[in-house]
Amino acid sequence: MTGKSPNRRCIVLLVALLIALLAAPAWLPPIQGQAGAVAAVKPALAQVDLGSTVVITVEVRWGENVNAFDLTLLYNPVITSLVSYEPGDYLSNLFRVYKNEQDGLLRVAYTQLATSPVSGDGTLLRLVFHGLAEGDCDLILDDLIFADASGNKSYPARENAILQVVMPVEPSATLTLPPSATVTFTLPPVATVTFTPTGTATITSTPPPTRTSLPTRTMPAAHFTPSPLAPKSSAAPENQPAAGNQPSEVQPTLPVLVTTTAPAAGQGSPWVETLLWVILAVGGAAIIIMLIILATGSRKRTT
């Protein structure tokens, strides 16, 4: 059993690969002869004012042996409407085989009559759209089939476009200013002032007034009576006059009274108050701790 399992796995893988190869044509796009042909909606980004029209075309590049086409175009009928359409100059002598025109959809099919197939580039279809509402509208080339003179079909690559409907820009008002007025100022002639001398001025200097000195006033000598409270000192005062110039009476020295102001009631030293607050805080904390210890002990006894 173990020797046959690798062979079974190989067989299963080969069968799966064969199924995938057989199913490949079902999901690959059908391309017949026109592998390089491209059909594009132009311009890729178009713009139209609200209420105005714009021309959109379907352009073909690298076409080969094209004799007929079947085209389906989708758009948003709320933003834009299809006003008209007509075949371009890529094909000629055309006959319309099919037409389905609805809001948001256009499908038409044309074929040439007694005309040789065309290769190369050109305009396949020309459309006119009208802007209905402001916004962006996708112009989707939903399907396009080419056919040659024998009826062989091909499917070119497709490129879509966007049509923007915008509000029209109102022309800005042009302000035309009248020519500026020219103002001329005429200045009167400058008057000439003439000074006529009337006489010679004489300058006489006046001497300053003489200042009279005030009489000197002599103050009488002060006589002080010694106070019985004044202390007696044997030392002579510092400002005592020298011998021979002393007056008849000795001037006593006034006592100096030193007054000590007692602190007002209710006021004390700052450090004393701080110490009292500290004592109160410590005492309060000690009381709280004792209460906690007593409460804890009572709970333990109860339990």
Secondary structure, 3 states (H helix, E strand, C coil): CCCCHHHHHHHHHHHHHHHHHHHHHHHCCCCCCCCCCEEEEECCEEEEECCCEEEEEEEEEEEEEECEEEEEEECCCCCEEEEEEEECCCCCCEEEEEEEEECCEEEEEEEECCCCCEEEEEEEEEEEEEECCCEEEEEEEEEEEEECCCCCEECCEEECEEEEEECCCCCCCCCCCCCCCCCCCCCCCCCCCCCCCCCCCCCCCCCCCCCCCCCCCCCCCCCCCCCCCCCCCCCCCCCCCCCCCCCCCCCCCCCCCCCCCCCCCCCCCHHHHHHHHHHHHHHHHHHHHHHHHHHHHHHHHHC
